[in-house]
Amino acid sequence: MNLSEKIIELIKLKKEGKTWDFKEKWYTSKALLLHDILNMANNETDEDSFIIIGVDESNDFSVVDVKNDSNRYNQNRLNNLLHSTKIKFAGDNIPIIKLETININNCCIDVIIIKSTDSVPYYLIDDYVENISQNNGKKLEIIVHSSNVYIRRNDSNTPINKCATDNEIEQLWRKRFGINLSVHEKFAKILSNKNEWEYYDNIYFHKYIPDFTFKILDENCNNTYLPTPYSYEQYDTSQDTHILEVFFRNMKIDEYRLDYLDGGRLLYLYPNTEYLSKPQTFNHKVYSYLYFIKDDIRFKINKIFLDFTNSDHRYIFNIIKEYVIFFDNIEQKNLYNQYLLKNLNTILKEGKKIEKNYSFIQIDKNLIKEKVIEDICQKKIITQI
């Protein structure tokens, strides 16, 4: 779902929520804009938040064109506001925002996207004071208070003169330190920085949280697994297959197939397999493809193994990409599956055309060889489309 589709769905709900807020027009007050950004940034969920400008709640959530709004911001002006010397964030920890414009019913709608991060809570260390001239000639003072943590509660913000409760603030700190995460979620999180991992004697360990390790077993599994489809196009087609075990303290929490590719030049976890049909007998046609979801555990471990300054690694990875699909998320994979199932016969015909290119593969049993070649060609075609 793209941003326009997402915003249209939110407008159709005809209500505000925990991660989205509607505004009819742009802010006339920098302080009130800052206050709303802080509320949306202090989000204990893993979802981005949206301030949607150009929706009139009082008129059945109808859209309003903000193209000619005299108070309209662009990305640069928003950045300048948050990085102003007058606004001092604790620890120089500034919310990450992005401004996008979408078109709905020929109206320009601006969307401030506030990224969900683990850097919560966001708050100021000095008051931000703004004086606004009023029609009666008096000044209205608006203060975003220092040390006040503002959060979004369901469909409303913490008032500008109030602070979130102790329990609400605790939940934000728990998010920052990953206290609420499961063991697998914590492992996925600390895999994000490959420079924090070190290797010794077939064991990888985290420098700062050594409770997490992964270990390569010495004994190979070459008799258990067929070679990877991408191994046949490497300079050195030989490969060893081992098992990589993941531990939290002394408890094994997972294991994966690990291949030494191109004669051992690259270690690479075998991808996930998506089956488009279920096997019933040995001769039954089974259609499948290989994939990674970006930021899942396998993908992140492979990023630790991969060194793109190494020409051998770049060469092997370029071959892998011909047989493996890299999805941004599960939703993208599900959409792709729908497309494949609608066009499967056409896709398989294309796979048949390239089978002769793999006649060089050496496998003892002809029946298995035919199935292996068919499977390789099928995966390559499915990936390339």
Summary of the structure (lengths in Angstrom):
residues: 385
radius of gyration: 26.9
end to end distance: 20.4
largest distance: 92.9
contacts: 1066
relative contact order: 0.08
helix: 34%
strand: 26%
